Amino acid sequence: MKTGLACGYTTPLQGIGKYAKTIHQQGCKDVACSSSDQQFGAAIEAARVADATVMVMGLDQSIEAEFRDRAGLLLPGRQQELLSKVAMASKGPTVLVLMSGGPIDVSFAKIDPRVASIVWVGYPGQAGGAAIADVLFGIHNPGTCF
């Protein structure tokens, strides 16, 4: 199966950047977020100075796909640890944006008072970053469409 980026793809960072000044620090080098990652510190420091923190986490097709079953429902690798540490350090509210095609157990985030909201976006496609930002900044309320 061949995959690639769509023409004109808008990332969540680009979408949010249309509404606010952003500080981007990648807490993990990839979605697997292995134990060898040494990037937590930069993400934690960015959260300490930001008015709000948006953590885009979850899965991709290296973790889940039609031909690839997951071993569990938790976030891969150290993503849960990263979210908890960043939320603890965050100066303002922390928003968890989850990308995945299937369910993820984020009950730890639901009961964490430092995680202000959780938004599941699936795999949002080429305009997904703009759509995510529109929801986060109140331009669009998907709850009114149902």
Disulfide bonds with the S-S distance in Angstrom:
Cys28-Cys33 1.89
